[in-house]
Amino acid sequence: MLKTPLGRFRLIALIEGISFLLLLGIAMPLKYFADFPAAVSVVGALHGLLFVLYIAAVAHVTFALHWPFVRVMGALVASIVPFGNFVLDSRLRQEQ
């Protein structure tokens, strides 16, 4: 999976998607319902780092595989929609 640009992108996308769900599903409720803001600080920082890595991976596969503009925009939108990265991964897996 890590030998190709697309494989590396898929792995990064999955990890970033998991961190986004952890942020929304666990850290945010802990902050607002359990008065534990440190969860958002830790998970939010980790998610931010992974999001920057995701953007770099999108740029890498765009240049390596000559992705069209529509696919690049779809990958970027998938990163801000909950479960979007998992839908994108299933489509990329079908193509691979």
N, C-alpha and C positions, 0 to 999 in steps of 0.2 A: 504493500500500500504506500510506503514512503519512498518508493523508487521513482515515481513519476510526479510531475507538478500537480496533476489532478488528484492523485492519491494523497499527497501532502495537504492539498487544499481541503479535501473531504474530511481528513482527520482534524484539521484545525477548525473547520466549520462545525463538526460534531462537538468538539470540546467547548467552543464558544457558545454553541446553542445550549449545552448543559449549564454553563455558567450563567447564561441569561435566565434560564428557568430557575436556577438556584436563587438568583437575585430577586426575581419576581415572586417566586413561590415560597421561599423560606426566609430570606434576609429581610425583605420589606415587611412581611407580617410580624417578624420578630421586632422590628423597629417600632411599628405603630401599635401593635397589640400587646407586646411584652415589655415595652420600653427598654429595648436593647439595641441602640443605634450602632454599636460596634460591629454587628453582623453586616450591616450595609457598607460600612467602611472597608471591611476586609474583602467581602465578596465583590463589592463594587470596584475596588482597585484591581482585583484579579480579573474581573470581567472587562474592565477598561483595557488592561494589557492584552488580553486575548482578542478584543475587538480590533486593536491596532494591528495585531498579528494577522487577523482575518483580512483586513483591508490590504495588507502587504501580500497576502496569499492570493487575493483576488487580482491584484496587479500582476503578480507573477504568472498565474495561469492565463491571464488576458494576453500577455505578450508571448508566452511560450506556446499557447494553443490557438492564438489569433481569435479569441472569443469576439463575437459581434457585440455591439453596444447594448443591444436589448438583453443579451444574456448577462452582461456585466451589471446592468441596472437591476435585473432580476436577482442576482446574487446579493447585491447591496440591500435591496428591499427585504430579502429573506432574512437578513441579519437583524432587522429591527422588528420583525413580526414573530411573536412567540410560536415556536415549533416550525418556523419557516426554514431554518437550516436543515431540519430533518426531512421536510418535503423536498428541498433542493437536493439533498443527498440521495434520496430514493430515485430521483430523476437522473442524476449523474451516474448512479450505479447501473441503471438500465442502459445508459449509453456506453458505459465502459465495458 
